[in-house]
């Protein structure tokens, strides 16, 4: 993280993750995320753990001016991945350089360049992106984003949309445009406290990923329950959080 970064806002949340494929309701991971922000710049870190103190996965993202750097570490899989984008705020296509080192690459760093048609998001940065675009979402705008999957060095287009009148509660739905990805993963949903950028839980795709015997990926689908409501209204653009509340 940038040692010269001086935060004005510091936020922290803890959560427990539940795998919906398990009948025994017990958390499979604990997650802690910290956000430091100053103006349009921010940095965030998400760490995951299971039983015991060992860190399972670590995700970092940092935006300074219009540049964005993202990284993930999964020590048990000997995997490290990162991505850099020069102008994350651009509304036109953006070039992203990704790097991956893992057992699959023989420990060598493999680079791949992606050309993204939309702003870049990951599961770690998604709540921040939603808060920053809160006003547009409340007005009914559907925002296209490029969801980056570092482990395969690819991105998928997803639509971010406010769903105020769902029987399960008001939430923001993040849905893949590709029909096959929709069939496999469905929508990831961040449930909110009314019309405020305060998040109660997240349902759908979870991190960290894992590998099965044979080298196939295991995706965790379930619920991430925040231990207290996660208030990100301070990250909303001026007047955006309360204009339509």
Secondary structure, 3 states (H helix, E strand, C coil): CCCCCCCCEEEEEEEEEEECCCCCCCCCEEEEEEEEEECCEEEEEEEEECCCCCEEEEEEEEEECCEEEEEEEEHHHCEEEEEEECCCCCCCCEEEEEEEECHHHCCCCEEEEEEECCEEECCCCHHHHHHHCHHHHHCCCCEEEEEEEHHHCEEEEEEEEEECCCCCCCEEEEEECCHHHHHHHCEEEEEEECCEEEEEEEEEEEEEEEECCCCCEEEEEEEEEEEEEEECHHHCCCCCCCCCC
